[in-house]
Amino acid sequence: MVGLVPSQITARPANIRKFVVKADHLEDLVRLWTMTRSAARFLDASVVAGLNILVAGGTQYGKMSLLNCLSSAIPCGTVTTRHLRRAGQLR
């Protein structure tokens, strides 16, 4: 197969992501061998205590997946910036 590359790219590149494995809770990451049980307990306790957590890493390292799992540990009744944006209270 022969591919031709245009001499000048005029369009912006796009990154299409497909999430294969579904993890909604920190315990799911433990089950998938992505995280140890003690790390999951520590992060869960940190979220419940309201501590700041920095999630950093390269492209497609699972930052958003980890954030989704961390958000499941947020206690009910807690107001997040996501809720405020939806309500139009945060600009």
FENPE-V452891 format. One record per helix or strand of 2 or more residues. SS is the DSSP state (hx for helix, st for strand). FROM is the first residue (numbers start at 1). LEN is the number of residues. If there is no record, write none. Layout:
ss/from/len
SS/FROM/LEN
SS/FROM/LEN
This chain:
ss/from/len
hx/26/6
hx/37/13
hx/63/9
hx/81/6
